[in-house]
Amino acid sequence: MANPAEQHSKPKHSFFSNLMFNIVIPTLILTKASGDDMLGPTLGVICALAFPLAFGAWDLRGAGKVNVFSILGVVSVLLTGGISLLKLPPEYIAIKEALIPGLIGVGVLLTLNSKYSLIRLIILNEEILDVARLKQLVVERNQEDAFNSHLSVANKIVAASFFLSSALNYGLARYIVTSPAGTPEYNEQLGTMTALSYPVIVLPSMIVLGIAIWYLFKQIKEVTGQGLEDFMYK
C-alpha cells in the first residue's frame, strides 16, 4: 500500500513520522485489530487508511502549493479504500498498486526534454543549485548537446525506477492479497503487503533512482569541469 509516488518525492517530514503514519500504524490496525472481535474488517480498513490519508492531506497543506506526489498519494489511499469497501476482487488491488507508479514512469518519459522533467525538478533545482552558473559553464565549454543527452539518460533511468516499482507492486499484491475484500483475512493480507512494501519495493526502486543521480553527478563534472558541490548554495 506504500505509494511509490511518495517514495521519490522531496521529504518534508521526518522519516519516522512518514513511516509511522503510512506503514506501521496501518499495518498494526489491519493485521491486529480487524478481527470480528475488535474493529471488524470494514471499520478496520477505514481506520487504517485514515492515517496515511490524514498524513497526505497534512503534507499538501504544509507544502503551500500543488504537490503532485502528495496528491497521488492521497488518490492511492482513496482507491485502496474504495476497492476494499466496495468489496471488489483482490486483483483490483494489484492493478491499482501497479497503475500509479506506471503512470508516473510514463509521465517522466513524456516530459523528458522539458523544464518539467523530474531530474530538473529534483536535482537541477534553483533553490538548491546555482543553475544559471552551471548552464553558463556548459555553454562556455560548448557542451549543451552532451549535457542535454546526459539529462535524457538520467530521466530514462528515473522512469525505469518507477516501472520497476510498478512491476514489484503488482507482483507483491497478486502474491499476498488473495482473500475477498470485507474479510479479516483480506485486511491481514493488505497489512502484510503494506509492511513488506518498503523492503521489497522501495529499496530496489531507490537504488535505481540513486544510480540516476550518481550518473548525473558524474556527467555534470565531465561537462563543466566542476563537481556538483561547487554549484550548491552554501
Secondary structure as UniProt FT lines:
FT   HELIX           4..7
FT   HELIX           15..19
FT   HELIX           20..24
FT   HELIX           25..32
FT   TURN            36..39
FT   HELIX           41..63
FT   HELIX           68..85
FT   TURN            86..87
FT   HELIX           91..110
FT   TURN            111..113
FT   TURN            115..116
FT   HELIX           118..122
FT   TURN            126..128
FT   HELIX           131..140
FT   TURN            141..142
FT   HELIX           144..176
FT   TURN            181..182
FT   HELIX           184..197
FT   HELIX           198..202
FT   HELIX           203..224
FT   HELIX           228..231
//
